[in-house]
Amino acid sequence: MRPATDAQTVLHTLQQRLDRPPEQGFTAAALEARAVLLRESADVLSDPERRQAYEAELMALDTEDGALTPGLDVPPSREMGALLLLWEAGLAIDAFDAARRCLQPPQAPALGSHREADLTLLAGEACRMGARELQGRRQFERAAQLLQEGITLMRRTGRQPEQQRQMEHDLADLLPFRVLDLLRRDLSATDERAEGLNLLEMLVERRGGLEGDGDPALPRKDFQDFFKQIRHYLTVQEQVDLFSRWASGNATTPGSATAEFLACLALTASGFAQRKPERIAAAQLRLEASGQPGLQPFLACQHLLLGRVATAEACFSQGADPALRAWAAEHGSEPLAQLCAYCCDWLRRDVLAGYRDIEIDPDLEAYFADRDVQAYVEQLDRRQNRELQGRSHAGAEAMSAAPLTTAPVLDSLASRGTAASSEDPMRWPDPLEPAADPASLPLESSDPFRTATTTPARSSAAPRPRRAPLGAAGWKALPGWGRMAAAAVLVSAFVAAGLAGMMALRPLSPASPDKQPKPGVGATSTSPPPADTPAKSPPAAKPQPARAAGPVPLTSAEPDESQLRALLEAWLQTKAAALDGRTPAIPPADLARERLVRELAAELRRNRARGVSREQVTTEIQGLRIDTRTPRRIAAAVDIRYSDTALDAQGKVVDRTPATNFRNLYIFGREGEVWKVVGFRPLS
């Protein structure tokens, strides 16, 4: 009743309530107790004095800061009537809890009594109503728990079997919603998520497998929509485990070809995201063993990610239908470039989508630049070399004396502010050459970046040859592993023709031959001579410390663009100083994450291995704009003008990169209170 309701309205409402008692089958004693309470309430509300006193007590309770709750003292003889009114008022969960307490010792009524029958009936009705209310609030697991409590109560009393069956039916219908409720919780809620996974397996088993249709409450179309939604709440490892079990089947559920395919996709996603090629290899073997038709394009992508270029091209050529061939032709003129384009699209559309813990771009360059991936593929190369050597005894001695020219395919170019190789992209590993021990490369004890965990990448000791445009003849001359990496770069549109060793950057515009780069803030003091001018040997000089740039360390909670620019300039100066043989003014570890420092150390070792004593690098930041910002991560688009000159011990020019403009997306991360350079990728 509203406070302004008059006495006549109160009496009219009373009569309506008396004329419309609950029809669920309550005893006459329960309904009479309800009627008595309704009349007493009407007497209070229709008497002005008693009503004023009642409302004054309610207002007094409101001033107690919520410490007290309004209530009524009801004698035991009218307790059932009060519970009925509570249930009718929409407080179903409260009514269920009260009825359940009344059915438990020492308040439990006599078995077979009218009171026991009324309390059991009320508890069942209130339980189902409360569960529907919780479902409306999307609290599906709480609704299921309430139904389970009600079912347990019905079984204990042995009454209301029909009501018990209805609650069991309601609980069964809740199963997919419970799975969704539990799995969408935070990953730290391990117990709840484990229960959600168990319920998901129960749901699939109830259907008769992933392809089954034995659940009339959830038709196939609804289940497919549900499963697409639920996958996004599962981690990649959870999907690998679940799909692998469903693929094998058990005594009650047959094996699932769909689950086997999804398990292979999850393994591939895990291997690509975590840079674990062995997982991709396991997925490829399982996919081949499944014998399902139409998998050749997918197998081609997996072979490509494992460095098996010839096999990948053959699979793609055999399995691609005319529509796919036409699509691939629009994305490249060379077969391998087409395959790489399809692989990127496949990773983005089918492999990397649908996992809670994977947010990664299908970047083939970054994948091939990873040291674990390079080590895995080089191991395959060495295995192939040994097999080839065993079949060709005549050239065994010559091959064993030849140095390996393996360059990391998309190696990280730490000294140039990009993920790229320091080797000529026309200089690819020869699979017929034997593998050399990585530890055999020189590593001077005076190397300021030497760390116990750094394994130098192998490269040819010969200077890099001058590059020619990569035409059809040049493409076919590349070994398979080199062609794969070259295609990955071409597909990503990050190769600049004539740009020595910068495979992961795309030039904004070619440098004019009559213009030379102007060193700016963050540029090294040495500029390379023009391309048409004979190189002069630089005078021998003792290494000098590099000049520091900007405030370091950067500890501002919200650094602006000028502060980030100063940090990036300091990092570029540090790399340039190290490559030029000078001692950096700031330790690299104070400016960048450990991975970038290791890559810089590896670049120094590769330079020495190929006979480069100094590498004079000129960089100029021409613009920096913050793209995205979070409390611990900032991404900024940076325009850079870059050039370099590589010199041997006699000061002779080994290689030169002309001045060129690039645009990168640099990532800055906060370690504790200090901001550092985390990584970068080219921007188209």
GIQUINOR-V494022 format. One record per run of one state. SS is the DSSP state (A for helix, B for strand, O for the rest). FROM is the first residue (numbers start at 0). TO is the last residue. If there is no record, write none. Layout:
ss = (SS,SS)
from = (FROM,FROM)
to = (TO,TO)
//
This chain:
ss = (O,A,O,A,O,A,O,A,O,A,O,A,O,A,O,A,O,A,O,A,O,A,O,A,O,A,O,A,O,A,O,A,O,A,O,A,O,A,O,A,O,A,O,B,A,O,B,O,A,O,A,O,A,O,B,O,B,O,A,O,A,O,B,O,A,O,B,O,B,O,B,O,B,O)
from = (0,6,19,27,46,47,62,75,88,91,102,113,136,139,157,160,173,174,183,189,207,219,231,235,248,256,273,276,290,295,305,308,319,321,329,334,351,363,369,370,391,395,401,412,413,416,417,418,437,440,471,477,479,491,506,507,553,554,560,579,587,590,591,592,593,609,613,630,632,647,652,671,673,682)
to = (5,18,26,45,46,61,74,87,90,101,112,135,138,156,159,172,173,182,188,206,218,230,234,247,255,272,275,289,294,304,307,318,320,328,333,350,362,368,369,390,394,400,411,412,415,416,417,436,439,470,476,478,490,505,506,552,553,559,578,586,589,590,591,592,608,612,629,631,646,651,670,672,681,683)
//
